[in-house]
Amino acid sequence: MKTQPQPLTIILVVTIVTIAMLSYANARQIGINFIHNKHIEYKEDTSTTYEPSIGTNTLKLNNINIHVMRDFLYRYKDVNSEKWYGVEGGFVARFINGDIATTVTYKSNGEWLYTINSYDNKIMPEELRILVKRAYTGYDILHINEIEAPHHDSPIFLVYIQNTTTIKILRISEGEMEILHDYIRD
């Protein structure tokens, strides 16, 4: 007898994969790149490779670029519990504010790359909930990743939904919805 994956396990795995994907995806391609062999490349004009140093110790504030700190303090005035991590080519800050877990990523020169806010369906925007529920009746909304990136006027949402036979990851941007991944349960 096959055991079915637990929704929380799937959310955790997909969230980790999504964060890893987004750490390296060009802002115009957020949410649509794929992972190969746990090594992902963020390619930009400089062809620099960014690879996470997951599991490393947090950084002390004096080891973080001053431009990064200025931007972070401007964006998140009320946050004081963030943890900083060094990644090749940049910095990552993570913090939890209420029911929202936030990851903010910068290049080493201080340029903001993106922000991911992760939360459950209790605090998802109502217009987003209506859009998903109309298109996918009979599905439960499990988790949302709200992605803010340069050159995007509105956030990109990755919405994780499930019913008894399927788990889907939807990408919603500027009112348009597409299926990124569609998993069939055994």
ChimeraX attribute file (.defattr): number of C-alpha atoms within 10 A of each C-alpha:
attribute: neighborCount
match mode: 1-to-1
recipient: residues
	/A:1	4
	/A:2	5
	/A:3	7
	/A:4	8
	/A:5	10
	/A:6	8
	/A:7	14
	/A:8	11
	/A:9	10
	/A:10	14
	/A:11	17
	/A:12	12
	/A:13	12
	/A:14	14
	/A:15	18
	/A:16	12
	/A:17	15
	/A:18	20
	/A:19	16
	/A:20	19
	/A:21	22
	/A:22	25
	/A:23	27
	/A:24	23
	/A:25	23
	/A:26	19
	/A:27	18
	/A:28	11
	/A:29	10
	/A:30	20
	/A:31	22
	/A:32	15
	/A:33	15
	/A:34	12
	/A:35	12
	/A:36	8
	/A:37	5
	/A:38	9
	/A:39	13
	/A:40	20
	/A:41	17
	/A:42	17
	/A:43	13
	/A:44	11
	/A:45	5
	/A:46	7
	/A:47	9
	/A:48	12
	/A:49	15
	/A:50	19
	/A:51	18
	/A:52	20
	/A:53	11
	/A:54	10
	/A:55	7
	/A:56	10
	/A:57	11
	/A:58	13
	/A:59	15
	/A:60	10
	/A:61	11
	/A:62	8
	/A:63	9
	/A:64	18
	/A:65	16
	/A:66	14
	/A:67	15
	/A:68	22
	/A:69	15
	/A:70	12
	/A:71	15
	/A:72	18
	/A:73	13
	/A:74	10
	/A:75	10
	/A:76	11
	/A:77	9
	/A:78	9
	/A:79	12
	/A:80	10
	/A:81	11
	/A:82	17
	/A:83	16
	/A:84	21
	/A:85	21
	/A:86	21
	/A:87	19
	/A:88	13
	/A:89	14
	/A:90	22
	/A:91	24
	/A:92	25
	/A:93	20
	/A:94	17
	/A:95	17
	/A:96	15
	/A:97	13
	/A:98	7
	/A:99	12
	/A:100	15
	/A:101	14
	/A:102	19
	/A:103	21
	/A:104	21
	/A:105	27
	/A:106	25
	/A:107	18
	/A:108	19
	/A:109	13
	/A:110	19
	/A:111	15
	/A:112	19
	/A:113	21
	/A:114	21
	/A:115	23
	/A:116	25
	/A:117	20
	/A:118	20
	/A:119	18
	/A:120	15
	/A:121	15
	/A:122	12
	/A:123	11
	/A:124	17
	/A:125	9
	/A:126	11
	/A:127	10
	/A:128	13
	/A:129	15
	/A:130	11
	/A:131	14
	/A:132	19
	/A:133	15
	/A:134	9
	/A:135	10
	/A:136	14
	/A:137	9
	/A:138	12
	/A:139	18
	/A:140	16
	/A:141	21
	/A:142	19
	/A:143	21
	/A:144	24
	/A:145	25
	/A:146	20
	/A:147	24
	/A:148	20
	/A:149	19
	/A:150	14
	/A:151	8
	/A:152	13
	/A:153	10
	/A:154	14
	/A:155	17
	/A:156	21
	/A:157	23
	/A:158	26
	/A:159	25
	/A:160	25
	/A:161	23
	/A:162	20
	/A:163	15
	/A:164	10
	/A:165	10
	/A:166	13
	/A:167	22
	/A:168	19
	/A:169	22
	/A:170	20
	/A:171	22
	/A:172	21
	/A:173	16
	/A:174	11
	/A:175	10
	/A:176	9
	/A:177	16
	/A:178	11
	/A:179	13
	/A:180	15
	/A:181	12
	/A:182	13
	/A:183	11
	/A:184	11
	/A:185	13
	/A:186	10
